[in-house]
Amino acid sequence: MYKALVKPALFNIDAERAHHLVFDNLRRAASVPGAKAVLRGLYNFQHPSLEREVFGLKFPNPVGLAAGFDKNAALTDELATLGFGFVEIGTVTPRPQSGNPQPRLFRLPQDEALVNRMGFNNDGAAVVAARLAQRKNRQLIIGGNIGKNKDTPNERAAEDYVACFEALAEEVDYFVVNVSSPNTPNLRQLQEKKPLIELLQQVQERNLSRATPRPLLLKIAPDLTDSQLDDILEIARETKLSGLVGTNTTISRDNLQTDAAHVTSLGAGGLSGRPLRARATEVIRYLHQRSDGALPIIGAGGIHSAADAQEKLAAGASLVQLYTGFIYEGPALVSQINKALVSR
């Protein structure tokens, strides 16, 4: 039904407006008595062989929703009915911010891709934490993807990440430090070795001082060279990271089917979806092999089918995340992947 009826209607309107429309309708539908049970019956596939224990957390299945879809933790209870093993909220910044000017989200249907330059639009850490505290489903594993405000200079970026950590620490199960979005000016400079070590050490210092530290992960860009990926692994060891998320969106526009002039007219932003699949898998495989499998990896980038998810897991990912594939393929993709993992 999604691909035959819902998707064509949504793809006829502005991408960001369609996103909000989906949110509103899912919230309304789930509020109808018995509707959540119906959604769980349609989309929630469970099997003991799907369970995973990764960085100390027990996941009911390895398929999660990537950060960027539910930035403000507004729909976690409803998303739980769709069969996800975990949901990553954010990117959250200490203070609310509106993000970049609209339009800032674009579809490339020929490539089954998206280009976004959202710019960390979110309600701020305090509001998101309060919203998470009110959620009804406390079993769903929640990841907190954190970033810095646009107007915070890089030399003070660690203060923003620490502030987000402290605001959300009681409400999320793991954290992801996002320094790899291409949509906040100069943010990717924080991926350089020295500033990244300093930033992670400050967050980790607060984390390890807690009675129950949270797993701390780092989300990386697919555009890093092999030597930069080696630096990431060294940084991960030095700062005692629990894992990595590979990968974020790419600034590359190579090998697209969409007319190049049209792509250029859309302007800057991160590309996600099918064109990212191969490179994201390469990064996962490289990191897995170079670390001898010692560092858990959440695989993301171009997962549009069960085969795509299996490819990421075979390359060394412990878990996978959907975003663009979820938009193009619909909610049935989650159960399709889980069923394929059970039957393989």
Stockholm file with secondary structure:
# STOCKHOLM 1.0

chainA/1-344         MYKALVKPALFNIDAERAHHLVFDNLRRAASVPGAKAVLRGLYNFQHPSLEREVFGLKFPNPVGLAAGFDKNAALTDELATLGFGFVEIGTVTPRPQSGNPQPRLFRLPQDEALVNRMGFNNDGAAVVAARLAQRKNRQLIIGGNIGKNKDTPNERAAEDYVACFEALAEEVDYFVVNVSSPNTPNLRQLQEKKPLIELLQQVQERNLSRATPRPLLLKIAPDLTDSQLDDILEIARETKLSGLVGTNTTISRDNLQTDAAHVTSLGAGGLSGRPLRARATEVIRYLHQRSDGALPIIGAGGIHSAADAQEKLAAGASLVQLYTGFIYEGPALVSQINKALVSR
#=GR chainA/1-344 SS CIIIIIHHHHTTSCHHHHHHHHHHHHHHHHHSTTHHHHHHHHHCCCCGGGCEEETTEEESSSEEECTTSSTTSSSHHHHHTTTCSEEEEEEECSSCBCCSCSCCEEEEGGGTEEEECCCSCBCCHHHHHHHHHTCSCCSSEEEEEECCCTTSCGGGHHHHHHHHHHHHTTTCSEEEEECCCTTSTTGGGGGSHHHHHHHHHHHHHHHHTSSSCCCEEEEECTTCCHHHHHHHHHHHHHTTCCEEEECCCBSCCTTCSSCHHHHHHHCSCEEEEGGGHHHHHHHHHHHHHHTTTCSCEEEESCCCSHHHHHHHHHHTCSEEEESHHHHHHCTHHHHHHHHHHHHC
#=GC SS_cons         CIIIIIHHHHTTSCHHHHHHHHHHHHHHHHHSTTHHHHHHHHHCCCCGGGCEEETTEEESSSEEECTTSSTTSSSHHHHHTTTCSEEEEEEECSSCBCCSCSCCEEEEGGGTEEEECCCSCBCCHHHHHHHHHTCSCCSSEEEEEECCCTTSCGGGHHHHHHHHHHHHTTTCSEEEEECCCTTSTTGGGGGSHHHHHHHHHHHHHHHHTSSSCCCEEEEECTTCCHHHHHHHHHHHHHTTCCEEEECCCBSCCTTCSSCHHHHHHHCSCEEEEGGGHHHHHHHHHHHHHHTTTCSCEEEESCCCSHHHHHHHHHHTCSEEEESHHHHHHCTHHHHHHHHHHHHC
//
